[in-house]
Amino acid sequence: MHGEGLGYRRIAKRLNEMGVKTARGKEFFPASVHSILKKKKIRDERI
């Protein structure tokens, strides 16, 4: 979704509309989407 140009707020909204929950069973917020994508980017750069 981020690759499609969606911002963190829209990604969080779409995930929540789809019924996707975080690992802790909570709704997504823009900050949680940002954190996940940031960690993924760091991990991908190390590989």
CNS distance restraints for C-alpha pairs under 8 A (distance, minus, plus):
assign (resid   1 and name CA) (resid   5 and name CA) 6.84 0.50 0.50
assign (resid   1 and name CA) (resid   6 and name CA) 5.87 0.50 0.50
assign (resid   1 and name CA) (resid  11 and name CA) 6.58 0.50 0.50
assign (resid   2 and name CA) (resid   6 and name CA) 4.98 0.50 0.50
assign (resid   2 and name CA) (resid   7 and name CA) 6.51 0.50 0.50
assign (resid   2 and name CA) (resid   8 and name CA) 7.64 0.50 0.50
assign (resid   2 and name CA) (resid  11 and name CA) 7.29 0.50 0.50
assign (resid   6 and name CA) (resid  10 and name CA) 6.05 0.50 0.50
assign (resid   6 and name CA) (resid  11 and name CA) 6.27 0.50 0.50
assign (resid   7 and name CA) (resid  11 and name CA) 6.19 0.50 0.50
assign (resid   8 and name CA) (resid  12 and name CA) 6.09 0.50 0.50
assign (resid   8 and name CA) (resid  30 and name CA) 4.76 0.50 0.50
assign (resid   8 and name CA) (resid  31 and name CA) 7.39 0.50 0.50
assign (resid   8 and name CA) (resid  33 and name CA) 5.90 0.50 0.50
assign (resid   8 and name CA) (resid  34 and name CA) 6.20 0.50 0.50
assign (resid   9 and name CA) (resid  13 and name CA) 6.18 0.50 0.50
assign (resid   9 and name CA) (resid  29 and name CA) 7.06 0.50 0.50
assign (resid   9 and name CA) (resid  30 and name CA) 4.71 0.50 0.50
assign (resid  10 and name CA) (resid  14 and name CA) 6.04 0.50 0.50
assign (resid  10 and name CA) (resid  30 and name CA) 7.91 0.50 0.50
assign (resid  11 and name CA) (resid  15 and name CA) 6.11 0.50 0.50
assign (resid  11 and name CA) (resid  30 and name CA) 7.48 0.50 0.50
assign (resid  11 and name CA) (resid  33 and name CA) 7.27 0.50 0.50
assign (resid  12 and name CA) (resid  16 and name CA) 6.15 0.50 0.50
assign (resid  12 and name CA) (resid  28 and name CA) 5.14 0.50 0.50
assign (resid  12 and name CA) (resid  29 and name CA) 5.40 0.50 0.50
assign (resid  12 and name CA) (resid  30 and name CA) 5.57 0.50 0.50
assign (resid  12 and name CA) (resid  33 and name CA) 6.41 0.50 0.50
assign (resid  13 and name CA) (resid  17 and name CA) 6.12 0.50 0.50
assign (resid  13 and name CA) (resid  28 and name CA) 7.46 0.50 0.50
assign (resid  13 and name CA) (resid  29 and name CA) 7.75 0.50 0.50
assign (resid  14 and name CA) (resid  18 and name CA) 6.18 0.50 0.50
assign (resid  15 and name CA) (resid  19 and name CA) 6.35 0.50 0.50
assign (resid  15 and name CA) (resid  20 and name CA) 5.32 0.50 0.50
assign (resid  15 and name CA) (resid  21 and name CA) 7.68 0.50 0.50
assign (resid  15 and name CA) (resid  28 and name CA) 6.98 0.50 0.50
assign (resid  16 and name CA) (resid  20 and name CA) 5.67 0.50 0.50
assign (resid  16 and name CA) (resid  21 and name CA) 7.10 0.50 0.50
assign (resid  16 and name CA) (resid  27 and name CA) 6.06 0.50 0.50
assign (resid  16 and name CA) (resid  28 and name CA) 6.29 0.50 0.50
assign (resid  20 and name CA) (resid  27 and name CA) 7.51 0.50 0.50
assign (resid  21 and name CA) (resid  25 and name CA) 5.04 0.50 0.50
assign (resid  21 and name CA) (resid  26 and name CA) 5.33 0.50 0.50
assign (resid  21 and name CA) (resid  27 and name CA) 5.36 0.50 0.50
assign (resid  21 and name CA) (resid  28 and name CA) 6.73 0.50 0.50
assign (resid  22 and name CA) (resid  26 and name CA) 5.24 0.50 0.50
assign (resid  22 and name CA) (resid  27 and name CA) 6.27 0.50 0.50
assign (resid  22 and name CA) (resid  28 and name CA) 6.41 0.50 0.50
assign (resid  28 and name CA) (resid  32 and name CA) 6.19 0.50 0.50
assign (resid  28 and name CA) (resid  33 and name CA) 6.87 0.50 0.50
assign (resid  29 and name CA) (resid  33 and name CA) 6.46 0.50 0.50
assign (resid  30 and name CA) (resid  34 and name CA) 6.18 0.50 0.50
assign (resid  31 and name CA) (resid  35 and name CA) 6.13 0.50 0.50
assign (resid  32 and name CA) (resid  36 and name CA) 6.19 0.50 0.50
assign (resid  33 and name CA) (resid  37 and name CA) 6.20 0.50 0.50
assign (resid  34 and name CA) (resid  38 and name CA) 5.99 0.50 0.50
assign (resid  35 and name CA) (resid  39 and name CA) 6.16 0.50 0.50
assign (resid  36 and name CA) (resid  40 and name CA) 6.19 0.50 0.50
assign (resid  37 and name CA) (resid  41 and name CA) 6.12 0.50 0.50
assign (resid  38 and name CA) (resid  42 and name CA) 6.29 0.50 0.50
assign (resid  39 and name CA) (resid  43 and name CA) 6.12 0.50 0.50
assign (resid  40 and name CA) (resid  44 and name CA) 6.02 0.50 0.50
assign (resid  41 and name CA) (resid  45 and name CA) 6.16 0.50 0.50
assign (resid  42 and name CA) (resid  46 and name CA) 6.49 0.50 0.50
assign (resid  43 and name CA) (resid  47 and name CA) 6.70 0.50 0.50
